[in-house]
Amino acid sequence: MNQTPQYRKLYEILRKHILSGVYEEGSLLPSENELCAVHNLTRPTVRQALDSLVREGLIQKRQGKGSIVRKPLQSIGILSVAGTASAIGSQYLRTEILQKPVIRAWEEDFSFELSEPEKDSGCIYMERLRYVEGEPVFYDINHLPNLNLPRFTTRSFQNKSLFEILRNHYQIEITGGEQRLKAIRCPEKIASILKVDKGEPVLYLQRKLTTNRDGFSIYSTIWFNSMNHTIYGRF
């Protein structure tokens, strides 16, 4: 049976408290010694949980001070390892699934180089339209390697965070990535989805996110209507 590691349990508790405002921006988390005592954990386990929060941009470690809480990002975080829901706030975000996850072969002219295990296993393909305060702002196509993701295609992603599902159910964390960005004139199909005029400028992104699982990356193609919104990201 797949048990959640102890560091992840502490990480989820602290993350929830930061995002809900229990710990305000600029405040200090309990010390490592305090966390060890309260949660009956070893210091390496506590440090592993804190390191995960650092990677997500939710705390900053300062020598001699401790772990300082950072304000969750409020710009649209499609470039952030924290994920869009964490970055903008799930209360402002709605996700519509245009294509439920399906298993299929990779496209022959796929835009990123794949590892051999990724190539051999096929991909899980899904399409989403994401609304910010009721306005369709970005449309994304996601490709995930079909590698050790049991029951993934049966899960509900409506108004759910892909990053959170990967983190909570599969212990997959985003560690970094690479991306290509350019402004393009919106093609007719994308214009109808984003409710903009054909030919209007939109931001086009191709993104590869690396994870803590060797040989497993997440690939996205995104069309973003930046007319009324800025994007912000931290890698």
N, C-alpha and C positions, 0 to 999 in steps of 0.2 A: 504494500500500500504506500502511495506517495505522500509522505508527511511534509508539512511546511517547515522549512528550517527555522530554528529559533531566531536567527537574526532578522528574518523576514517578518516574523510576528511583531518584533519590536519596531522594525521599520514601518510597518503598516499602521501601528498605533501612533507613532510620532508623526507620520505623514498626515494622518487623519486630523490630529490635533493642530498641526500647522495650518492646514487648508481650512479648517473650521474656525480658526481664530483663537483657539485656546492659548496658543503662543503667538503673540503679536510680532510684527516686524521689528527687528532690532533687539528683541528679548533673547535671553539665553535659555537654551534647553538645560535640563538637569545635567549635572556633570556625569562623566563616565562612571565614577564611583557610585553615584546615586542611582544611575540606571542599572548598574550591576546588582546593587542591593535590593532595589524595588522589584526587579524582574527576575532575580536569581539567575543571572547570566554571567559568563566570563567576560573579561575585558576585550579579548579579540572578537567575541560575538557582538558586543555593543559597538565596537569600532566598525565592524562590517556593516551594521545597520546605519550608522552615521555616514559612512562613506557612500552608501546608496543615496542618502538624502543630499549629500554634496553633489553627486553626479546629476541629480535631478534639479539642482539649482535652488533647493528649498532651505539650505543652511550654508553657512560659510564658517570654516574652522579658523580660529585665530589663536596663535600660540600665546599661552598665558591667560587667555580669556575664556575659551571654550567654543561651543557651537552656537553661532548667532543666526537667528531666524531671518530669512529674507522674505520680502513680500512676494506672494505668488504673482507671476507675470500676468498682466491684464491685456496685453496686446495679443493678437492671434498667433498662437504658437505652433504653426505648422512646420517651423524650422527648429523646434525645440525638442530635446530629448524628453522633456516632461510631458509632451503630448498636448494636443489642442484643448482637451477638456480641462486639464490642470492649469493651462496657461491662461485661458480666457475666463474660466469659471463655468461649470456645467450648467448653472442656472440660466446662462445666456445662450447656450448652444443646443441645437437640436440636430439630430442625425437621421437622415432618411436613407434606407438601404435600397438602392436601385437594382443591384444584382447581388443576391445572397451568395455566400461563399460556395464555390464549386471547384472541384478538382479537375484539372485539365493539363495539357502539355504546355510548356513554355513556347512563346512565339519564336520563330526561327531568327528574326532580326531583333531580339531583345536588346534593350539599350545598355545593359550592364553585363559585364562578364560574370558568369556563374561558376560556383565551385562544382566539382564533379558530383558530390552527393546531391546538390540542388538540381543539377541537370537530370540526374537519373531518377529522381523521385517525383518530378512534375511539380506543379504549383497549385496553390489555393488562390483563386481569383475572386475579387469582390469589387463592387462599385458603390460609392457613397456620395450623397449630396448633403452638405452641412450648412445649416442656417445659423446666423448670428442675429439674435433679437428679431427673428421672423424673416430675415432677408437671406436668400440663397447666396452664399459668399464663395464657397469653393466646392468643386467636384473632383473627387479623387478615385483613381483606379489603383488597387493594391494587389501585389503579387507576393505571396508568402511561400517559401519552400514547404512542400508536403512532407515534412520530416518530424515525426514524433509529436504530432498535434492531435491526439485522440479526441474525437467528437467535436472537432472545431467547426465543421460545417453544419452541425446541428444547433449551435449556440445562437442566441438572439443578439444582434448587434444594433438593433434599433435604439437610438438614444443612448448607446453605450460607447465607452472608450476602448478602442482596439488595444492601446498600450496597457490599460488596466487589466483587460482580459488576459493578455499575454503574461503580464506580471503575476496576477493572482492565481491563475489556473495552470500556467506552464513554467513559471519561474524564469521567464525570459525578460531581460531588462535591456533597454536601449543604451548603448555605451558611446555612440558617436555616429558619424556618417559623412557622406559627401553628397553634393547636389549641384545641379545645373539649372540656372535660371535665365529666362529671357522674356521680353515682352513680345507678344504676338497679336495679330488681329484675330479676334474671336471667330472660329469657324461656326457655321450655321447650327450644327448639332449642339455644341457647347453653349452657344448664345441662347438657344431655347431652354437649356437646362438652368443656366444662371440668370435668365430673364434680363438679358442685355441685348443691345442691337448687334446684329451681325457686323463684324469688322471693327467693333469697339476694342480698344486695347485691353488685354488681360495678361496676367502674369502666368507663365508656363514653367512648371518645375518638374524635373526628373530627380528622384531622390533614392539613395541607397542608405539604409540605416543598419549599422553593425550592432551586434548584440553580444551578450555574455555567453552565448552558445556558439562554439567553434563551427565555422562553415555554414552559419545560418544568418542571413540578412533579410531585411524587409525592403521591398521595392515599391515605390509609389510614383504615379504620374498625376500631377495636380494642375488644375486650371483655377486661378484665383482672381476674383473681382476685387481689385484693390481701390476702387473708386472712393469708397467711404471708410476703408479700414486700412490700417498699417499692419505689417507683420513684424514679429520679433522672434528671434531664436537664439539659443545658446547651445554650443556643442562643446 
